[in-house]
Amino acid sequence: DAVYAPGKSAEEVENEDADMMETAQDDAVVAALRADGRPVTEMPAIYSVTVGGPAHKLLIPGDLVVSVDGIPTPDTEAVAKQIRSHNVGEKVRFVVIRNKAQAEVAVTSVESNVQSDVPVVGITLATGYRYDPDISFDLGQQIGGPSAGLVFALAIYDKITNGPLLAGRHLAGTGKITPNGDVQGIGGIQEKIAAAEKAGAKAFFVPAANCRDLAGVRTNMA
């Protein structure tokens, strides 16, 4: 699914591809846990930190935000609202969950470079998730993009549920998956089908959104 974007360096494209892969893994974990009925709590999370900004080396991407200035923050808007309640130059006090432990972090706000008198701390926010199981990925090779999400989710679900899900069957598939378990279409479906059949797969999962892209495909896979 990697696409070269005009005006961006190869390194920037590679980094974006890696970010999409990491997001695909996170979404797959949440989808699999929810499918098994395991508790997953949505929380605001630090998505990115501006290098050289106020929060640099203080807050870390992936930190889950519990509260700001002692006020619980159930969503990203609550975090942003509490930051904006400060005067420029005041300290903003975060309580975050990092590596499953709480930490207190104080960040001195600065003035936004796009709006005067508006305090910022140099972060962007996204929805994160808190859950109990420790799940890690060992891919053995460098791959990128979001299209492995469905297969990640199936593999995780297989691990956390009783009995074998695949039972040694040679299955392959593709598809972006959301934290709610919705499977979305991807690019390059015909090439992926051909590669899977060449690798010995007997069946291939195709997102419904990609069915229209299968015209002319000839395969012995189910």
Secondary structure, DSSP 8 states (H G I E B T S, - for coil): -----TTS-HHHHHHHHHHHHHHHHHHHHHHHHHHTT---EEEEEEEEE-TTSTTTTTS-TT-EEEEETTEE--SHHHHHHHHHTS-TT-EEEEEEEETTEEEEEEEE-EE-SSSTT-EE-SEEEEEEEE-S-------SS---SSTTHHHHHHHHHHHHSSS-SSTT--EEE--EE-TT--EE--S-HHHHHHHHHHTT-SEEE--GGGGGGGTT---S--
